[in-house]
Amino acid sequence: MAKATKTIKTRVINLEQKQGAFSTLLNRFRGESKEQTELSALRSILSNEKARLLHMVKTKKPDSIYKLAKDLGRDFKAVRQDVLLLERFGFLERIPVKKGGREMLKPVLALDVLEIKINL
């Protein structure tokens, strides 16, 4: 019997220096498309708070954004905004989960590897 191999989802971020400033190109998981984004958005994604959030999602596997906010000891609204930003850039996904007649959105990691390349 053949072993099932786990596919590793990778996100590649290329920073290129053009005329004294960095421009950012984010490659999708399969690398088929590139989208231009603001470097300031990238800076906000790579903050310590976002790193803590991603670590909590990976290790604690919270059932909802509310539970994630409680685990982090942060305001729900701020955590929700962070989750939406990380989802927009493909770091997280929100999966609908039914619990006790209610539907919640469970945050899960959407990638395994983040690769940042700086082309000077």
C-alpha atoms as one frame of an Amber mdcrd trajectory, in Angstrom:
protein
   0.000   0.000   0.000   1.202   3.474  -0.826   1.438   6.016   1.955  -0.693
   9.118   1.657   1.528  12.155   1.270   0.593  15.422   2.857   0.734  18.381
   0.500   2.500  21.357   1.963   0.774  24.643   1.232   3.340  27.381   0.678
   2.889  31.138   0.357   5.700  33.030  -1.392   6.144  36.774  -0.919   8.615
  38.499  -3.242   9.914  41.938  -2.350  11.593  43.734  -5.224  13.549  46.950
  -4.990  12.492  49.383  -7.707  13.649  52.983  -7.862  14.546  53.156  -4.179
  11.374  51.513  -2.819  10.158  47.954  -2.273   7.179  46.639  -4.171   5.460
  43.464  -3.056   4.264  40.537  -5.111   2.378  37.700  -3.444   2.216  34.397
  -5.278  -0.834  32.246  -4.757  -0.345  28.705  -3.404   0.140  27.152  -6.835
   2.036  30.179  -8.124  -0.389  30.726 -11.015  -1.150  34.382 -10.319   0.526
  37.379  -8.753  -1.232  40.265  -7.133   0.278  43.628  -6.309  -0.232  44.678
  -2.692   0.887  47.485  -0.455   4.019  46.966   1.582   2.250  48.532   4.589
  -0.305  45.704   4.528   2.539  43.192   4.517   4.124  44.940   7.498   0.861
  44.717   9.415   0.601  40.997   8.636   4.088  40.273   9.955   3.515  41.770
  13.427   4.092  39.968  16.723   0.341  39.979  17.458  -0.386  38.215  14.167
   2.386  35.693  14.910   0.817  34.982  18.323  -2.589  34.616  16.675  -1.277
  32.164  14.059   0.536  30.196  16.766  -2.661  29.935  18.857  -4.662  28.762
  15.848  -2.025  26.116  15.136  -1.554  24.860  18.707  -4.916  25.407  20.470
  -7.207  24.903  17.436  -9.986  27.161  18.815 -13.593  26.424  17.771 -14.393
  30.080  17.059 -12.933  33.557  16.749 -14.505  34.361  20.141 -12.608  31.458
  21.766  -9.416  32.583  20.002  -9.856  36.112  21.405 -10.320  34.682  24.918
  -7.207  32.493  24.552  -5.192  35.515  23.399  -6.631  37.801  26.092  -7.566
  40.357  23.436 -10.703  42.193  22.357 -12.988  40.145  20.065 -13.342  42.934
  17.496  -9.553  43.387  17.173  -8.987  39.635  16.808 -11.776  39.391  14.223
 -10.148  42.180  12.163  -6.784  40.393  12.366  -8.375  37.102  11.284 -10.072
  38.799   8.310  -6.771  40.383   7.227  -4.898  37.088   7.535  -7.679  35.365
   5.604  -7.506  37.984   2.839  -3.819  37.230   2.332  -4.328  33.458   2.460
  -2.795  32.707   5.858  -6.066  31.566   7.480  -9.434  30.138   6.464 -12.706
  30.327   8.381 -14.566  27.020   8.319 -18.288  26.920   9.277 -18.864  24.606
  12.269 -22.224  23.749  13.873 -22.265  23.529  17.655 -25.418  23.360  19.751
 -27.670  24.631  16.977 -25.389  27.601  16.238 -23.023  28.000  13.345 -19.607
  29.427  14.172 -16.604  30.177  12.008 -13.550  28.194  13.082 -10.194  29.740
  12.133  -7.731  27.230  10.632  -4.308  27.647   9.060  -4.399  27.774   5.265
  -0.658  27.312   4.795   2.270  25.397   6.217   5.203  27.467   4.943   5.693
  31.201   4.465   8.634  32.095   2.254   9.803  35.704   1.923  12.287  36.598
  -0.821  13.936  39.986  -1.085  15.369  40.776  -4.512  17.795  43.695  -4.350
